[in-house]
Amino acid sequence: MSLTFRYPDPLLRQAAVCGCLIAAALVIVALGRHAPPDARIDPAAVVQSVALTFQDLPDGSIIALDAATGTELERVAPGVGGFIRVTMRSFAAERLSKGLTDAEPFLLARMTDGDLRLEDPLTGRTMLLDAFGPSNEAVFAELLDKRSVP
């Protein structure tokens, strides 16, 4: 009579862990496909706001204008102001992809809870600016502060 000793499969545990990770990733992707709640700016919750338009200059500068008065709020020289450039170019690219014009200004608003939001009324896109860190949020907060100075 011979006794046979069976060794456990050394890869069985690793295969089970990989399978669990794949299943978890699939569940996360499936749940993440739901549309986020509407983040539009509620006018009743606005403490301070400004309608903004942006103009590109031939030298590469960008000018942020108060849409109501035409007052220049900020001039961003070429090579600086990366966050404001990227943010506004992404908003403009979305408008362009939907065949919209830049005639309608963007809305920058400080909410009662202190959040700073940027909204494109044409596309409905709203961006919560504090999600990008305090220094990036401060770039847009300066536009509001300059607007409130007489």
C-alpha positions in Angstrom: 0.0 0.0 0.0 1.4 3.3 -1.0 0.5 6.6 0.6 0.4 9.6 -1.7 0.7 13.1 -0.3 -1.0 15.8 -2.2 0.6 19.2 -2.1 -1.7 22.2 -2.1 -1.6 24.4 -5.3 0.7 27.3 -4.4 -1.1 29.6 -6.9 -4.7 28.9 -5.7 -4.7 31.7 -3.1 -3.2 34.3 -5.6 -5.7 33.3 -8.2 -8.6 33.8 -5.8 -7.3 37.2 -4.7 -7.0 38.3 -8.4 -10.5 37.1 -9.1 -11.9 39.1 -6.2 -10.0 42.2 -7.3 -11.4 41.9 -10.9 -14.9 41.4 -9.5 -14.5 44.5 -7.2 -13.3 46.6 -10.2 -16.3 45.5 -12.3 -18.7 46.5 -9.5 -17.0 49.9 -9.0 -17.2 50.6 -12.8 -20.8 49.6 -12.9 -21.7 51.8 -10.0 -19.6 54.7 -11.2 -21.5 55.0 -14.5 -24.5 56.7 -12.9 -24.8 60.4 -13.7 -23.8 62.7 -10.9 -26.5 64.8 -9.2 -27.3 68.1 -10.8 -24.7 70.6 -9.6 -26.2 73.7 -11.2 -25.8 76.9 -9.3 -28.8 77.7 -7.1 -29.4 81.5 -7.3 -30.8 81.5 -3.8 -27.5 80.2 -2.4 -25.2 82.7 -4.2 -23.4 85.2 -2.0 -21.4 86.8 -4.7 -21.2 86.3 -8.5 -19.8 87.6 -11.7 -20.5 86.8 -15.3 -17.2 86.3 -17.2 -16.1 86.4 -20.7 -12.6 85.6 -21.9 -10.7 86.9 -24.9 -7.5 85.5 -26.5 -5.0 88.1 -27.6 -2.6 87.7 -30.5 0.4 87.7 -28.1 -1.0 84.6 -26.3 -2.5 86.5 -23.4 -6.0 85.9 -22.1 -8.2 88.7 -20.7 -11.0 88.0 -18.2 -13.8 90.5 -18.5 -16.8 91.3 -16.4 -19.5 90.6 -19.0 -21.9 93.1 -17.5 -19.6 96.1 -17.6 -16.8 95.1 -20.0 -14.2 95.8 -17.3 -11.0 93.9 -17.5 -10.6 91.9 -14.3 -7.4 90.0 -15.1 -4.8 89.7 -17.9 -3.0 86.4 -18.0 0.3 86.6 -19.7 1.6 83.8 -21.9 3.3 81.0 -19.9 1.5 81.8 -16.6 -1.9 81.2 -15.2 -2.0 77.5 -16.1 -5.1 76.6 -14.1 -7.3 79.4 -15.5 -6.1 78.7 -19.0 -6.7 74.9 -18.8 -10.1 75.4 -17.1 -11.4 77.9 -19.6 -10.1 76.1 -22.6 -11.8 72.9 -21.5 -15.1 74.9 -21.1 -14.6 76.5 -24.5 -13.7 73.1 -26.1 -17.0 71.6 -24.7 -19.0 74.5 -26.3 -17.2 74.0 -29.6 -17.8 70.3 -29.6 -21.5 70.9 -29.1 -21.6 73.6 -31.9 -22.2 76.4 -29.4 -20.8 80.0 -29.6 -18.9 81.9 -27.0 -21.6 84.7 -26.9 -23.0 83.6 -23.5 -20.8 84.5 -20.5 -19.7 82.0 -17.8 -20.9 82.4 -14.3 -18.5 82.4 -11.4 -20.3 82.3 -8.0 -19.4 82.1 -4.3 -22.0 80.1 -2.5 -23.4 80.5 1.1 -21.3 77.5 2.2 -18.1 79.1 0.9 -17.8 76.9 -2.2 -16.6 78.6 -5.4 -18.4 77.3 -8.6 -17.9 78.0 -12.2 -20.8 77.3 -14.5 -21.4 77.3 -18.2 -25.1 78.1 -18.7 -25.0 76.9 -22.3 -23.8 73.4 -21.6 -24.9 73.1 -18.0 -21.4 72.1 -16.9 -20.6 73.2 -13.3 -17.1 72.9 -11.7 -16.5 73.0 -8.0 -13.2 74.9 -7.9 -12.1 73.9 -4.4 -11.7 70.4 -5.7 -8.5 71.5 -7.4 -6.8 72.9 -4.2 -6.8 76.2 -2.5 -4.2 77.9 -4.7 -6.1 77.0 -7.9 -9.4 78.1 -6.3 -7.7 81.4 -5.3 -7.1 82.3 -8.9 -10.8 82.4 -9.6 -11.6 84.0 -6.2 -9.4 86.9 -7.2 -11.7 87.5 -10.2 -14.6 87.8 -7.7 -12.7 90.1 -5.4 -11.6 92.4 -8.2 -15.2 92.6 -9.4 -16.4 93.8 -6.0 -13.8 96.5 -5.7 -15.3 99.8 -7.0 
